Amino acid sequence: MAQIVLACGTSHTPLLAMDAPDWEARAQNDRVNQRLIDTTGEICSYDELAARTGDRYAREAVPQRWMDHAEAAQAALNRLARGLGEAAPDVVVVIGDDEHELFSAANMPAIAVFYGDTAISREFAREHDPRTSDPAYAWMHTVARGYGMDRHRSYPVASVFARELIEHLTAQEFDIAALAAVPEPAMAGFGHAYGFVQTRLLQDRIVPIVPVMLNTYYPPNQPTPARCYDFGRALRTAIERSDADLRVAVVASGGLSHFVTHETLDRQVLAALESGDAHTLRSVPATLLNDGSSEIRNWIALGGVLQDPHPGWSTYIPVYRTPAGTGVGLAFASWSMTAAPSTGEIVAGTYSSTR
């Protein structure tokens, strides 16, 4: 039967595909953002956020700290890439989200699995995003390569295995949207959640994938945290019920908190993943999982795959781009699924910012 050999999670923020001095461009975007979501789940402008927090994060929102953060993040990404290479999976199941790259408001499934032969990426182009005509968003062109969206790229899919997973998930009473093709890649294709894993972690090695898509971002049909966790459990069961002789890695792509960094929430989620605390993961307030922070749902689903504590490591880097606290909670983690479940002794290397 198929065996899960590795479970891991990675942030995929544009910062990871940019040089640290260029992070200031994202800070400038933050300062004109009128729809930030603060650490209580309330919508606010940057000015409103700054009025509440003052310059609390001023010592963190400086180029030298960004250089430190970038170095630590790239080291963690290199470690993830090495771990994936050493695990030598036959298939990588990627749990990600779609931000109007493949889907749109015309059709936004809550949970979808792609089972076609080839996943084709969407090419990042000026006409796809009106922001790209604004010099303040020139960084988007730089990031396109890191997201595998600089051109149409074709990624092989473990199509037979993917279809089998859909059947097993359906048998477990999950209503799965099943996709078999990308008919018009010039208009819609796979986005950054999947391209980042391909380019940065797999480093363009030819390893078949199974794209799993959760609608983390867009109301009204975002899966609840409990549903995401239960989906992860069902996904693990589906993988292990497969008769295919495959070594499988499962990767959660995205998160953690952004565009206002929420260290308390991020650390709570990582601690729950490491300890196998299903109750905490299933009970994360949905009001805190909107906008960028919604991608934490992908990690909660990974928690359902993990279930019990496993030997592993994690790195957490709270990045602050502005004194008001905008930024991202960078997280990278990996757990070996071939060793016996741990009794709680998790080997976790955590990098933390100091203030």
N, C-alpha and C positions, 0 to 999 in steps of 0.2 A: 504494500500500500504506500501511498505518498507519505512522506515524512517532512515535518517542518523542522529545519535545522537551525534557522536563525530568525529572530524577530528584531526589527530595529526601527528607529524613528529619526527623522531629520527635519529641521527647519529648511525652508527654501526661499527665504526673503531675498529680494534683489540685492541687499547688502552683501550677500555671499558671492555675488558675481561682479562686485564693484571693488575698486581700490578704496581703502579706508578714507583717504582725504576727500573722496567723492561722496561720502555719506552726507556731507553738508547739503547736497542737492535734495536729499530726502527730507532733511530738517527744514529746508525752505518750503517744501511741499506741505509739511506738517503745519507750519505757521499760518498758512492760508486755508487750512482745512476747516470747514464749517460743520462737519458731521463726524467728529470724533466720538468714540464711545468710551467713557471713563471707566474706572475700576468698580463702579457701582452698577454699570450697565446703562447709564443715562447718556443721551446724545447731548453734545456740547460743542461749541466752537473752540478753536485753540485759545482765543483770548479769554473765554470763560474758564477753560482748564487752567490757564496761567494765573488767573485771578485767585483760584482756589489753592494752587500748589506753590505759588511764588517761584523762587529760584531753587527749590529743594534739590533739583538734580543738576545744578549748574556745574559742579565739579566732575560729573560724569559725562556731560555733553560737550566734550572737548576733543580735538583731533588726537591727542596722545592716548586718551582712553580708548578711542575708536581703533587706533593701531593695535593696542593690546588685545582688544576684543577680536579684531580680525585675525590676528595671529593664532589666538586660542581656537577660534571657530574653524579656521582652515586645518589646524592640527586635528581637530575632532572629525572633520570631514575626511581627512586622509585616513584616520583610524577606521572610520566606517567603511571606506572603500576597500582598505586592506582586509577587513573582516569579511566583507562580502566575497572578495576574491578567494580567501582561504576557505570559506564555507563551501565554495564551488556549487552553488545551487543550479539545478536544471531549469528552474522556473522562479521568477520573482513576481510575487503578487504585490501590487502597489495600491495601497489605500490612499486615495487623494480626493480632491474636490475640483469642480469645474467652475471657472469664473467667466462664463459667457464666451468660452473658447470653442467647445464642442456643442454645448447646449445654449439655449436662450430662454427668455420668458415664455416663448411659444410652447416650449416643452422642457420642463425641468424635473426629471424624476428624482424621487427621494433617495433611491439606491439603484445603481445600475452596474452591470458587469458587461465588458466587451469581450466577445468571443469570435470576432473575425480573424482572418489570417494575419492581417497587418494593421497596426495602429499608426496612423499618419498624423504628424504634428501640424498644427496650424502655423503658417508663416506669419511672423510679426511684420505687419505692414502699416504704413501711415493711415490707410483708409480704414483700418480696423479699430483704431482708437483715436478720437479727435484730439486727445491730449498731446499726441506726438508732434503736432504742429507748434506746440508751445516750447520754447527753449528751456523752460524749467523742467521739462520732462525728457530732455535729451538722453538722460541715463537709461531710458527704456530701450534704446537701440543698443547700448552697450550690454545690457542684460540679456538681450535676445539670444545671444550665443550660449550663455550659461543655462538658459532655459530650453535649449534645443529648438528654438523657434526662429532662428535666423534664416531658415529655409524649410521647405517641406522635408521632414525626415520620416523614414519608414522604420518602424520597430516590429520585429517578429513577435507574434502572440502565440502562446500555447493554447491554440483554439479548441482542440478536443478536450483538454483538461478544463479550460474555462467553461465550456458548455456543460461539462459534468458538474462543475461547482454550482452553476445556475440551477441545474436539476436538483442537486442535494439541498441547496438553500430554499428552493421552492417547496421541497418536501418538508422542510422545517418551518413552513408557513411564513416565509419572507417573500413578499411580492417584489420580484426583481425585474427591472427594465433590462431587457436583453438586446444588445447592439451587436450587429454582425458586419458593419461596414462604415467607412467614412466616405460617403459618396461625392461630396464636394469640398475637398480640403482647402480650396481657395477661399471658401466661405466659412468653413468650420472644421476644426480638427482638435487633436489632443493638445493640451496646454502645459503650463509650467510645472504643475504638480508631478507630471510624469516625465517631462523632458529633463528636469533637474536631476531626477534619479538616474536617468540614462546617461547624461553627460558627466555629472560630477561623481556619482557613486559607482556606477557600472563602467564609467569612463569609456563609453561607446563599445564595450565588449558585446558580442552577439549572444545575449542570454534572453530567451523568450520571456515575455511578461504576461501578466493578467491584470489589466486595468480595472480596478474597483472604484466606483465613484459615489461619494456621499454628497448630498446637497447640504453642505455646511452653511453656505452664505445666505441663501435666498428664501425668505418667507413666501408662502405660508406652510410649506411642507418640509421644513428642516427636521430630520430625525431627532428625537429627544436624546439626551445623554444615555439614558437607560436603554433605549432602542439601539444606539450605537454599540454599547457594550455587549448587548445580547446578540447583535449581528456579528460581532467579533467572535463570540463563542460558537455561533452557528457556522461561521466561515472556517474556524479550526476543525469543527466536526466534519464539514464538507470535504476539506482537504484530506483529513485522515481516513475518510471513508472511500476515497478514490482507490481504485485498483491499480492505478498507474504507478510504476516504480520510479518515483521522482523525489529529488531533494528540493525542498521548497523554502525560499526565504520570503518573509512578509515584511514590507516596509510601509510605515506611515509617513506621509509626506505633507509638511506644512506646520504652521504654528511656531512657537506657542502664542502667547498673548501679543497682540498688536492691533491697532496702531498706538495705543497707550499701554505701556509696559505694566504688567500686573504680576509682580514677583510672587506675591502670596499665592495666587491661583496657580501659577506655573509650578511652583515648588510643591504645592499640594498634589497636583496631578502626577508629577514625577515620582513623588514619594509613594503614592498609591500604586503606580505601575510597578515600582520596585518591590513593594510588600505584598502585592496581589490583593489590594483592598478594593474589592468589587463594589462595596457599598458607597465608598467615596466617589469612585469614578461614575457610578450610575446616578449619583445625587448632585453632580456639579450643576449649579443653577443655570438653566438655559438662558437667563437674562444676561449672563456673563459671556455667552458664546455667540456673539454677533460680530459682523464685520470680520476683520482679520482673525480675531480670537476664536471665531467659529471653527477654525481648522483644528482646534483642540479635539473636536469630535473624532478626527482621524486617529488620534492617539488613544482616545477612549476605546475605539474599536480595536486597536492593537492590544489594549488591556484585556479585552475579551479573548483575544487569541492567546495571550500569555496565561491568564487565569492565575496560576500559582507563581511564587517567586522563582526566578531562574538566575544562574550566575550571569553577571553582566556588568556594564559600566554606563555611566551617564555623564554628560557635561552640560552645565547650564550657565548661560551668559546673559544677564539682563543688560540690554543695550538701551541707553537713553540718548536720543538725538537732540533733545531740546531741554532747557531748564525746567519746563513744565511737565516733563515726564513722558513725552511721546517717544516711541521706539518699538522695540521688539524683544521678546524673551526668546533668545536663541537656545535651542535644545537639540541634543544629539545623544542617542542611546542605543545600546545593542545588548541583546540577551541570547545566550546559547540555549537552544532548545534540545540539544542532544545530551546534555548532562542531566543528572538527576535534579528534580526540583530542590531549590534551596530551602533551608529552614529560616531564612531571613537574613543571612549573611551575604548581602549584595556588595560586590566589589564595584564601588561607584566613585569615579573621579569627577568631582564637581568644581568647576571654576566659577567663582562668584566675584561680582564687582564689589568694591568697597567704597563707602562714602564717609 
